[in-house]
Amino acid sequence: MATKIYIVYYSTWGHVATLAEEMKKGADSVPGVEVTVWRVPETLPEEVLGKMHAAPGREDHPVITASQLAEADGILFGFPTRFGMMAAQMKAFFDSTGGLWQAQSLSGKPAGVFFATGTQGGGQETTALTAVTQLTHHGMLFVPVGYTHGAGMFAMDEVKGGSPYGAGIFAGADGSRVPSDAELALAAHQGKYFAGIAKKLKAI
């Protein structure tokens, strides 16, 4: 049976959705892996989203329900940073997983994270660290990307998001910055690396 990887995200201006697609490309390159990209439910009204100039939800990425998480063999969670923590929409989704927590339906499943921040000091690493608390209570296995992407992670010649915790994008304070090739490359690598580990764990 194929190893099922779910990429579950929330995106305001589309940056996290772009990372999710790159993650899928990387994961899809691993034989025997089946990847599905999902988005979590929006909690803000359309009027507010319009004033924020938010990107419309990707119709090719269906909205997931909490119970569907149990179907996956491994899950990558992506979200924007809000003051050093995950966006409220993703937190609300995690808050809806109480039934899964009580049954420990996600226990032992690998999980990873990726994110977008408005600025270089926007809290990509603190967002990862605070997200780990959600995974811990579910008994999930946090799989960071580490420095497995090689020399590019040590390069200092350009501004780029991402860290050993997971891929990342600097979106700009107004969301206008376009993801760089380096940021996209790390996302694709993380997807491939994570899928490989999830596949090995399923075989145990």
Phi, psi and chi 1 to 4 in degrees:
 res  aa     phi    psi   chi1   chi2   chi3   chi4
   1 MET       -  145.2  -68.6 -179.9   63.1      -
   2 ALA   -67.3  149.0      -      -      -      -
   3 THR   -82.0  120.3  -60.1      -      -      -
   4 LYS   -89.6  117.6  -72.1 -172.4  176.4 -178.0
   5 ILE  -108.6  125.6  -57.7  -63.4      -      -
   6 TYR  -105.9  131.6  -78.4    4.4      -      -
   7 ILE  -109.2  111.0  -59.5  172.9      -      -
   8 VAL  -116.9  124.0 -179.7      -      -      -
   9 TYR  -142.8  164.5   75.8   89.2      -      -
  10 TYR  -126.6  138.0  173.7   73.9      -      -
  11 SER  -140.0  132.8 -170.7      -      -      -
  12 THR   -89.2  -54.8  -55.4      -      -      -
  13 TRP  -106.5    4.7  -71.4  -54.1      -      -
  14 GLY   101.3   -7.8      -      -      -      -
  15 HIS   -65.8  -44.7  -65.9   79.5      -      -
  16 VAL   -68.6  -35.6 -179.7      -      -      -
  17 ALA   -61.6  -39.1      -      -      -      -
  18 THR   -63.5  -44.0  -62.1      -      -      -
  19 LEU   -60.9  -40.5  -81.6 -174.8      -      -
  20 ALA   -59.8  -40.4      -      -      -      -
  21 GLU   -65.9  -38.2  -79.5  -66.7  -32.4      -
  22 GLU   -67.9  -38.5  -68.2  -60.1  -49.2      -
  23 MET   -58.5  -43.0  -65.5  -96.2  176.1      -
  24 LYS   -62.2  -42.2 -175.9  177.7 -172.3  -57.2
  25 LYS   -57.8  -44.5  -69.2  176.5 -174.3  176.5
  26 GLY   -65.8  -45.8      -      -      -      -
  27 ALA   -66.2  -36.1      -      -      -      -
  28 ASP   -63.7  -20.9  -83.0  -23.3      -      -
  29 SER   -77.6   -7.8   70.6      -      -      -
  30 VAL   -90.9  119.2  178.4      -      -      -
  31 PRO   -59.1  143.5  -21.2   32.8      -      -
  32 GLY    79.3   15.5      -      -      -      -
  33 VAL  -117.0  137.7  169.0      -      -      -
  34 GLU  -117.7  120.8  178.7 -176.3  -64.8      -
  35 VAL  -115.0  134.0 -171.6      -      -      -
  36 THR  -128.7  132.8  -52.7      -      -      -
  37 VAL  -100.1  129.4 -179.7      -      -      -
  38 TRP  -127.0  156.2  -53.8   83.3      -      -
  39 ARG  -119.6  150.4   53.6 -166.6  169.3  100.0
  40 VAL   -85.3  161.3  -57.1      -      -      -
  41 PRO   -61.9  142.6  -22.9   33.6      -      -
  42 GLU   -78.9  141.6  179.7   57.9   77.3      -
  43 THR  -109.5  -11.7   59.4      -      -      -
  44 LEU   -93.5  145.5  -67.8  175.1      -      -
  45 PRO   -70.5  157.0   22.1  -31.1      -      -
  46 GLU   -57.4  -35.3  -71.8  -64.5  -31.8      -
  47 GLU   -60.5  -44.4 -179.7 -177.5    0.1      -
  48 VAL   -68.4  -43.1  173.9      -      -      -
  49 LEU   -60.7  -37.0  -67.8  170.2      -      -
  50 GLY   -63.4  -41.9      -      -      -      -
  51 LYS   -67.6  -26.4  -69.3  178.8  178.7  178.4
  52 MET   -84.4   -6.3  -65.4  172.6   64.1      -
  53 HIS    57.6   38.8  -54.5  -69.5      -      -
  54 ALA   -68.5  148.6      -      -      -      -
  55 ALA   -73.0  144.9      -      -      -      -
  56 PRO   -65.0  151.2   22.6  -31.9      -      -
  57 GLY   -63.6  141.6      -      -      -      -
  58 ARG   -72.4  112.3  -68.7  -82.5  -60.3  -94.9
  59 GLU   -66.6  -23.9  -66.6  -58.8  -35.1      -
  60 ASP   -79.2   -4.9   55.2  -32.1      -      -
  61 HIS  -111.4   99.1  -61.2  161.1      -      -
  62 PRO   -64.3  156.7   22.1  -31.4      -      -
  63 VAL   -80.0  131.1  175.0      -      -      -
  64 ILE   -95.3  152.2 -165.8  169.7      -      -
  65 THR  -105.3  156.2   61.6      -      -      -
  66 ALA   -57.1  -41.2      -      -      -      -
  67 SER   -62.6  -26.5   61.8      -      -      -
  68 GLN   -69.6  -18.6  -71.1  173.9  -68.2      -
  69 LEU   -59.0  -33.2  -68.0  177.0      -      -
  70 ALA   -64.6  -18.2      -      -      -      -
  71 GLU   -75.6  -20.7  -57.9  167.0   -1.2      -
  72 ALA   -83.1  151.0      -      -      -      -
  73 ASP   -91.3  -19.4  -63.7  -52.5      -      -
  74 GLY  -161.2  147.0      -      -      -      -
  75 ILE  -134.9  131.1  -52.4  169.3      -      -
  76 LEU  -105.6  124.7  -73.6  162.1      -      -
  77 PHE  -107.3  129.1  -65.4  100.9      -      -
  78 GLY  -124.4  143.3      -      -      -      -
  79 PHE  -164.5  154.9   32.2   81.0      -      -
  80 PRO   -74.5  157.7   -7.6   22.5      -      -
  81 THR   -88.8  138.1  -71.1      -      -      -
  82 ARG  -127.6  102.7  -63.2  -71.8 -175.3  -95.2
  83 PHE    54.0   44.5  -58.3  113.6      -      -
  84 GLY    83.2    8.7      -      -      -      -
  85 MET  -138.0  171.9  -60.7  177.9   69.4      -
  86 MET   -66.4  152.8   66.7  174.7   63.3      -
  87 ALA   -60.0  150.6      -      -      -      -
  88 ALA   -58.7  -32.7      -      -      -      -
  89 GLN   -62.3  -42.3  -70.9   87.1  -17.2      -
  90 MET   -71.0  -38.2 -177.4   59.3   78.4      -
  91 LYS   -63.1  -39.6 -179.3   59.2  168.1   64.5
  92 ALA   -62.3  -37.2      -      -      -      -
  93 PHE   -65.9  -45.5  179.1   71.4      -      -
  94 PHE   -61.1  -36.9  -88.2  110.9      -      -
  95 ASP   -63.5  -20.4  -73.2  -11.3      -      -
  96 SER   -88.8    3.5   73.7      -      -      -
  97 THR   -97.5   21.1   61.8      -      -      -
  98 GLY   -56.5  -39.6      -      -      -      -
  99 GLY   -63.6  -39.1      -      -      -      -
 100 LEU   -66.1  -39.2  -64.2  175.7      -      -
 101 TRP   -63.7  -45.1  162.7   76.0      -      -
 102 GLN   -62.0  -37.6 -166.7  166.7   25.3      -
 103 ALA   -88.8   -5.4      -      -      -      -
 104 GLN    52.7   42.9  -77.2  -64.7  -75.5      -
 105 SER   -68.8  -21.1  -59.7      -      -      -
 106 LEU  -102.5   -0.5  -56.5 -178.9      -      -
 107 SER   -59.9  132.5 -179.3      -      -      -
 108 GLY    85.7   -6.6      -      -      -      -
 109 LYS   -83.1  137.5  -65.2 -179.8 -173.9  -72.4
 110 PRO   -71.8  147.6   26.2  -33.6      -      -
 111 ALA  -144.9  146.3      -      -      -      -
 112 GLY  -136.1  170.5      -      -      -      -
 113 VAL  -135.2  155.0  -65.9      -      -      -
 114 PHE  -150.7  162.5   57.9  100.8      -      -
 115 PHE  -159.9  171.2   13.2   72.1      -      -
 116 ALA  -134.2  139.7      -      -      -      -
 117 THR  -128.8  157.0   56.8      -      -      -
 118 GLY   -74.4  -31.7      -      -      -      -
 119 THR  -136.7  168.3   62.9      -      -      -
 120 GLN   -63.9  -31.8  -67.9 -175.5   65.6      -
 121 GLY   -98.4   26.0      -      -      -      -
 122 GLY   -78.7   -6.7      -      -      -      -
 123 GLY   101.2   34.6      -      -      -      -
 124 GLN   -60.7  -41.1  -72.9 -166.0    2.8      -
 125 GLU   -75.3  -38.0  -67.8 -170.2   -2.6      -
 126 THR   -67.9  -32.6   59.5      -      -      -
 127 THR   -64.1  -41.9  -60.5      -      -      -
 128 ALA   -63.3  -46.0      -      -      -      -
 129 LEU   -63.9  -40.3  -72.1  168.2      -      -
 130 THR   -74.7  -25.5   50.6      -      -      -
 131 ALA   -71.0  -28.3      -      -      -      -
 132 VAL   -60.6  -27.4  167.4      -      -      -
 133 THR   -61.6  -36.1   62.4      -      -      -
 134 GLN   -64.8  -45.0  -46.8  -66.0  -44.5      -
 135 LEU   -66.0  -38.6  -49.9 -179.3      -      -
 136 THR   -61.1  -45.0  -61.8      -      -      -
 137 HIS   -66.7  -24.2  -78.1 -101.5      -      -
 138 HIS   -88.0   -5.4  -82.4  -69.4      -      -
 139 GLY    73.5   22.5      -      -      -      -
 140 MET   -80.2  161.3  -57.7 -173.1   82.9      -
 141 LEU  -102.4  109.8  -52.2  175.5      -      -
 142 PHE   -71.5  124.2  177.8   47.9      -      -
 143 VAL  -115.3   94.9 -179.6      -      -      -
 144 PRO   -76.3  158.2   29.5  -34.0      -      -
 145 VAL   -78.1  -18.7   71.5      -      -      -
 146 GLY    59.7 -144.9      -      -      -      -
 147 TYR  -109.8   31.7  -77.5   87.3      -      -
 148 THR   -71.5  -11.8   58.9      -      -      -
 149 HIS   -79.9   -8.6 -168.5   37.7      -      -
 150 GLY    88.1 -149.4      -      -      -      -
 151 ALA   -58.2  -32.5      -      -      -      -
 152 GLY   -59.3  -26.6      -      -      -      -
 153 MET   -75.8  -15.9  -63.4 -169.2   71.8      -
 154 PHE   -98.1  -10.7  -63.8   90.2      -      -
 155 ALA   -65.4  140.4      -      -      -      -
 156 MET  -119.5   19.1  -59.7  -73.0  -73.6      -
 157 ASP   -89.3   -4.0   57.1  -26.0      -      -
 158 GLU  -153.5  158.7   63.8  174.7  -51.8      -
 159 VAL   -78.2  128.7  171.9      -      -      -
 160 LYS  -155.4  147.2   60.0 -178.8 -178.0  -65.1
 161 GLY   -83.4  177.5      -      -      -      -
 162 GLY    98.7  158.1      -      -      -      -
 163 SER  -164.3 -179.6   74.3      -      -      -
 164 PRO   -59.3  -19.5  -21.8   31.5      -      -
 165 TYR   -75.4  -32.7  -64.7   95.0      -      -
 166 GLY   167.3  168.1      -      -      -      -
 167 ALA   -66.1  152.5      -      -      -      -
 168 GLY  -155.9  159.5      -      -      -      -
 169 ILE  -127.6  140.7  -72.9  177.1      -      -
 170 PHE   -92.4  113.3  -68.8  132.3      -      -
 171 ALA   -86.7  -15.7      -      -      -      -
 172 GLY    87.9  149.0      -      -      -      -
 173 ALA   -59.3  -28.9      -      -      -      -
 174 ASP  -104.6    8.3   60.6   -4.8      -      -
 175 GLY    75.7   15.7      -      -      -      -
 176 SER   -92.5  -11.3   63.8      -      -      -
 177 ARG   -73.6  137.2 -177.7  176.4  178.2  -88.7
 178 VAL   -87.9  136.9  176.4      -      -      -
 179 PRO   -57.6  139.9  -24.8   34.4      -      -
 180 SER   -84.6  164.1   70.8      -      -      -
 181 ASP   -60.1  -37.5  -69.9  -17.7      -      -
 182 ALA   -65.4  -40.6      -      -      -      -
 183 GLU   -66.3  -41.5  -70.0  167.8  -26.9      -
 184 LEU   -67.5  -37.6  -63.4  176.5      -      -
 185 ALA   -64.3  -39.7      -      -      -      -
 186 LEU   -66.2  -38.1  178.6   56.8      -      -
 187 ALA   -62.8  -45.7      -      -      -      -
 188 ALA   -62.3  -41.0      -      -      -      -
 189 HIS   -63.5  -43.5  169.6   74.9      -      -
 190 GLN   -61.1  -41.2 -176.2  177.1   -1.3      -
 191 GLY   -59.9  -44.3      -      -      -      -
 192 LYS   -67.0  -45.4 -179.3  177.8 -179.1  179.1
 193 TYR   -62.3  -46.0  176.8   73.8      -      -
 194 PHE   -64.8  -43.7 -180.0   83.5      -      -
 195 ALA   -61.6  -38.0      -      -      -      -
 196 GLY   -62.8  -41.2      -      -      -      -
 197 ILE   -69.5  -42.9  -71.3  179.5      -      -
 198 ALA   -60.2  -39.0      -      -      -      -
 199 LYS   -64.3  -42.8 -177.6  178.4  177.4  179.9
 200 LYS   -64.8  -41.3  -70.5  176.9 -177.0  177.0
 201 LEU   -65.4  -37.8  -73.2  173.3      -      -
 202 LYS   -65.2  -30.2 -176.0  173.6 -177.7  177.2
 203 ALA   -76.0  -13.3      -      -      -      -
 204 ILE   -71.2      -  -65.0  175.4      -      -
